[in-house]
Amino acid sequence: MTCGINNSRVLLAHGDGGLLSREMVRDIFLKYFNNPLLGQLSDAAVFRLKGEKVATTIDAFVVDPVFFPGGDIGKLAVCGTVNDLAVSGARPVYLNASFIIEEGLLLTDLEKIAAAMAEACVEAGVAIVAGDTKVVPRGHADKIFITTSGVGIVPDGLDLGYHRPEPGDVVIVNGSMGNHGLTVLTAREALGLEGALKSDCAPLNHTIFHLLSGCPGVKLMRDLTRGGLASAAKEIAESCGMDMLIKETAVPVDREVRGAAEMLGLDPFYLANEGKFLAVVTAGEADKALELLHESIYGRDAVIIGEVRAGRGSVYLQTALGGTKFLDLLAGAPLPRIC
């Protein structure tokens, strides 16, 4: 079932970053808005403006609850946009922020959110330079929604893109999977499973550019947000026209996340992250890439989890038992309002 004429209404699953999300983008938005930049469906659009190579991106944040262990909607809005620019090779410079506020929101909560945004901006080294606010009646929103856009500068000579990966390249992630998604879900449902669970929400631009400055073998990066590692890997494989092999035992998953996910019947590979990225690196520079990542607080747990192989866009998971299974886009398990 697609989001075309056979699907008359939007479902929550259309917002989970998986199969239905992709079909909605393809069948509606690309149908009317498609152009060479948008058609790449990357984390940010990269183009030249008066000789300068720049990147721009935009994202809306509707996370529920707005406050969660490890962050809040304000920190998330800044980090999400900064990270989309960074994995596209851009040094984030300026952000814009738009707020839809529901009547009745506590002004003290609004101030906490603004303070968290300011703190995240300081850590990332960016500034919010334009914004807008709208207030809607009670029941016409849910506390607060934030949309942030950003612009960054891409260094000359840096080339990241789906055209670059080749068979033999290694796949690296900078840390454990699923922390953000599971933290938000358990906080929302008040399941009492939080314990040590904490969102990984963080600005990754300094970590990423420390990597890029010392490792020219980085070919491609992706932010592992909605749909998690599995969906991002599948999108990369399809866009590159190559296969990817991921070793299940090599992918880091915190004990608390693994235990809670098993209890809830969830797969950490499909859970959202807000401080994790995937990098495709030439095999000869893999050790250097890990060395550079381990020097950063947001990369100290970086590991190689697999490799690129010749193929047609499939992602294979080598399981702990020695078997192999396919990883595909998230489908049929909506995880709404994670970011």
Secondary structure, DSSP 4 states (H G I P E B T S, - for coil): --SSTT--S--GGGGSSSHHHHHHIIIIIHHHH--TTGGG--SSEEEEETTEEEEEEEEEE--SSSEETTEEHHHHHHHHHHHHHHTTT-EEEEEEEEEEEETT--HHHHHHHHHHHHHHHHHHT-EEEEEEEEEE-TTSSSSEEEEEEEEEEPPTT---STTS--TT-EEEESS-SSHHHHHHHHHHHT-S--TT--------HHHHHHHHHH-TTEEEEEE--TTHHHHHHHHHHHHHT-EEEEEGGGS---HHHHHHHHHHT--GGGS--SS-EEEEE-GGGHHHHHHHHHTSTTTTT-EEEEEEESSSS-EEEE-TTS-EEEE----S----S--
